[in-house]
Amino acid sequence: MTSHDVVAHIRRTFRIGRVGHTGTLDPDATGVLVILLGKATRLMQFMVTLPKTYLAEIVLGITTDTLDASGEVLSKTHEAKVSKERFLEALSHFQGEIWQVPPMVSAVHHKGRRLYELAREGIETPREPRRVHIYTLTVQAWPNHEVLTFGDKVSVLIECSSGTYVRQLAADIGERLSCGAHIGSLFRTKVGDFDIDSCYTLEELEEADGDGSFPDKVLPVSAGLSHLPTVTLTEDERDAKRRLSCGTKVDAKDLLQEVKGKETEQLKDSGFINVLSSSGDVICVAKREIIEGEVYLQPIVVFA
């Protein structure tokens, strides 16, 4: 199933008009896909940039036209021999901030068409490199022999920024090793704070729909904003709540004093703030703005 297929299935099965997701999962990949329901679809713009974690199986010595196991084989390097030391050295070149050229089999747009559409027609176009961040790139499982040879598989853990193409990463690692490589399997274990242990299969959700427990499986809107700096209004700040609920900016000087520690640094980076009522319900996501030296909160999306 594609991510779009999953959205369509949930919309149809659970009779929900508005359904979305926070980041495409390749059809051959498995794992975490965060689904947004109803008004929560408005969270998408704040969640698409969440970091991702994957377990990827890299197959040595074989390249394919899709950079994964579903594609046609382009080359085979039967004489491939890579020691563990050399493999780890190759991984070290792809940690931290790197530039990555999107693969042709991706959803990136080029002159109004997606690259994978052009790739199906045998058309290859120049692509601009993109800056991504690889936070962690470590070996999780190694074959029972020290030196990798043709067809060997190595499992690696990848923690990366949004927009990272893991298939391209595997191909680039294979190129650095001078033998080629592709992704044999890909499992997404985490999106932001959402990990595989908090997920449900479609079958489990269908069972929950049958026994009436489906609403218990759905997280509140606030769960999708836990990565943002948060301000909780007190009962005495009813006027600020009313104005923000109407989409009107408010003086934020006193409100932002409650944002402390790490969240203060996050606030400097994005300017987005999750505003909660005293009961814990999301009022809005607001943007920090400075107008004539005064600091305001301007609602971007209102949920109240």
ZAVO-18283 format. One line per 3 residues: their letters; for each residue z negated, y negated, x of C-alpha. Coordinates in steps of 0.25 Angstrom, whole numbers. Layout:
# ZAVO-18283
a> Z/Y/X ~ ...
# end
This chain:
# ZAVO-18283
mts> 0/0/0 ~ 3/-14/4 ~ -8/-25/2
hdv> 0/-30/-9 ~ 0/-16/-15 ~ -15/-16/-15
vah> -16/-30/-22 ~ -6/-26/-33 ~ -14/-13/-35
irr> -27/-20/-36 ~ -21/-30/-46 ~ -15/-19/-54
tfr> -26/-9/-54 ~ -38/-19/-56 ~ -30/-29/-65
igr> -33/-41/-57 ~ -23/-52/-57 ~ -26/-58/-43
vgh> -27/-49/-31 ~ -24/-52/-17 ~ -28/-48/-3
tgt> -32/-55/10 ~ -23/-48/20 ~ -11/-38/20
ldp> -14/-24/25 ~ -2/-17/30 ~ 3/-5/21
dat> 0/5/32 ~ -14/-1/35 ~ -27/2/28
gvl> -40/-4/26 ~ -46/-17/21 ~ -38/-26/11
vil> -46/-37/5 ~ -42/-39/-10 ~ -44/-52/-17
lgk> -46/-52/-32 ~ -44/-63/-43 ~ -50/-76/-38
atr> -53/-70/-24 ~ -38/-70/-21 ~ -40/-85/-18
lmq> -48/-80/-6 ~ -36/-75/1 ~ -33/-88/10
fmv> -48/-87/15 ~ -47/-72/18 ~ -33/-69/24
tlp> -38/-74/38 ~ -50/-64/39 ~ -50/-55/51
kty> -46/-41/50 ~ -50/-28/57 ~ -41/-16/59
lae> -42/-2/64 ~ -28/1/70 ~ -22/13/76
ivl> -12/9/87 ~ -1/20/90 ~ 4/19/105
git> 18/21/109 ~ 25/19/96 ~ 31/6/90
tdt> 36/4/76 ~ 43/-6/68 ~ 31/-9/59
lda> 21/-8/71 ~ 14/2/63 ~ 16/17/59
sge> 24/14/47 ~ 36/9/55 ~ 48/15/62
vls> 45/19/77 ~ 52/9/86 ~ 48/15/100
kth> 40/26/106 ~ 33/26/120 ~ 30/40/123
eak> 26/37/137 ~ 15/28/132 ~ 2/29/140
vsk> -9/19/138 ~ -23/20/144 ~ -35/15/136
erf> -38/5/146 ~ -23/-1/144 ~ -24/0/129
lea> -37/-8/129 ~ -31/-18/139 ~ -19/-20/129
lsh> -29/-22/117 ~ -36/-33/125 ~ -23/-41/125
fqg> -24/-42/110 ~ -38/-47/108 ~ -42/-61/104
eiw> -31/-71/100 ~ -17/-66/101 ~ -3/-69/96
qvp> 4/-59/88 ~ 18/-59/83 ~ 18/-54/68
pmv> 26/-41/67 ~ 39/-40/59 ~ 32/-31/49
sav> 23/-42/44 ~ 21/-51/32 ~ 24/-64/40
hhk> 34/-73/34 ~ 47/-77/41 ~ 57/-86/33
grr> 51/-82/20 ~ 51/-67/22 ~ 41/-57/28
lye> 43/-51/41 ~ 42/-37/36 ~ 53/-40/27
lar> 62/-44/38 ~ 57/-32/46 ~ 62/-23/36
egi> 76/-29/37 ~ 76/-27/52 ~ 74/-42/55
etp> 65/-47/65 ~ 61/-61/66 ~ 53/-69/77
rep> 38/-71/73 ~ 28/-81/78 ~ 16/-75/85
rrv> 3/-77/77 ~ -11/-79/83 ~ -21/-68/79
hiy> -35/-64/84 ~ -39/-50/88 ~ -54/-50/88
tlt> -56/-35/91 ~ -46/-25/97 ~ -53/-12/101
vqa> -50/3/102 ~ -57/11/91 ~ -51/25/93
wpn> -43/31/106 ~ -36/44/107 ~ -43/55/114
hev> -36/53/127 ~ -37/41/136 ~ -22/37/138
ltf> -14/33/125 ~ 0/40/124 ~ 11/39/114
gdk> 7/40/100 ~ -8/38/103 ~ -16/30/93
vsv> -28/20/96 ~ -36/14/85 ~ -40/0/87
lie> -49/-10/80 ~ -43/-23/78 ~ -51/-36/72
css> -41/-47/71 ~ -38/-60/64 ~ -30/-61/51
gty> -15/-60/54 ~ -16/-50/65 ~ -5/-39/65
vrq> -11/-27/69 ~ 2/-19/70 ~ 7/-30/79
laa> -5/-29/88 ~ -3/-14/89 ~ 11/-16/93
dig> 8/-27/103 ~ -3/-18/109 ~ 8/-7/111
erl> 17/-17/117 ~ 7/-21/127 ~ 5/-6/131
scg> 20/-5/133 ~ 21/7/123 ~ 21/1/109
ahi> 11/4/98 ~ 10/3/83 ~ -1/4/72
gsl> -3/18/67 ~ -13/14/57 ~ -21/1/53
frt> -34/0/45 ~ -40/-13/42 ~ -55/-12/42
kvg> -59/-26/39 ~ -55/-40/34 ~ -65/-51/37
dfd> -78/-45/32 ~ -71/-35/23 ~ -72/-21/29
ids> -67/-7/25 ~ -80/-3/20 ~ -80/-14/9
cyt> -67/-9/4 ~ -62/-1/-7 ~ -50/8/-9
lee> -40/5/-20 ~ -45/19/-26 ~ -59/15/-25
lee> -56/2/-33 ~ -49/9/-44 ~ -61/18/-46
adg> -70/6/-46 ~ -60/0/-57 ~ -62/12/-65
dgs> -77/13/-65 ~ -79/-3/-66 ~ -84/-5/-52
fpd> -72/-13/-47 ~ -79/-26/-48 ~ -90/-21/-39
kvl> -80/-19/-28 ~ -75/-33/-28 ~ -82/-43/-18
pvs> -85/-57/-22 ~ -76/-69/-18 ~ -86/-73/-8
agl> -84/-60/0 ~ -70/-65/4 ~ -76/-78/9
shl> -87/-73/18 ~ -80/-77/30 ~ -80/-92/27
ptv> -91/-101/29 ~ -99/-102/16 ~ -107/-112/9
tlt> -116/-109/-3 ~ -119/-120/-12 ~ -133/-121/-18
ede> -137/-123/-32 ~ -139/-138/-29 ~ -125/-140/-24
rda> -119/-138/-38 ~ -110/-150/-37 ~ -104/-145/-25
krr> -101/-132/-32 ~ -95/-139/-44 ~ -86/-148/-35
lsc> -81/-136/-26 ~ -79/-127/-39 ~ -69/-138/-44
gtk> -62/-139/-30 ~ -68/-152/-26 ~ -72/-155/-12
vda> -87/-157/-9 ~ -95/-164/2 ~ -98/-152/11
kdl> -107/-159/21 ~ -120/-153/16 ~ -113/-140/11
lqe> -108/-136/25 ~ -121/-137/31 ~ -124/-123/26
vkg> -113/-117/34 ~ -119/-113/47 ~ -117/-104/59
ket> -104/-96/61 ~ -99/-102/47 ~ -99/-116/53
eql> -89/-111/64 ~ -80/-105/53 ~ -81/-118/45
kds> -74/-125/56 ~ -63/-115/57 ~ -58/-114/43
gfi> -65/-124/35 ~ -66/-115/23 ~ -80/-113/16
nvl> -84/-103/6 ~ -93/-110/-4 ~ -102/-102/-13
sss> -111/-105/-25 ~ -126/-102/-24 ~ -123/-89/-31
gdv> -114/-85/-20 ~ -101/-87/-28 ~ -89/-93/-21
icv> -86/-107/-26 ~ -75/-110/-17 ~ -69/-110/-3
akr> -69/-124/2 ~ -63/-131/14 ~ -71/-140/23
eii> -64/-154/24 ~ -68/-166/31 ~ -64/-179/24
ege> -67/-193/30 ~ -78/-186/38 ~ -84/-179/27
vyl> -85/-164/25 ~ -80/-158/12 ~ -78/-144/6
qpi> -65/-144/-2 ~ -63/-131/-10 ~ -51/-123/-7
vvf> -53/-111/-17 ~ -63/-112/-28 ~ -69/-99/-34
a> -80/-105/-43
# end
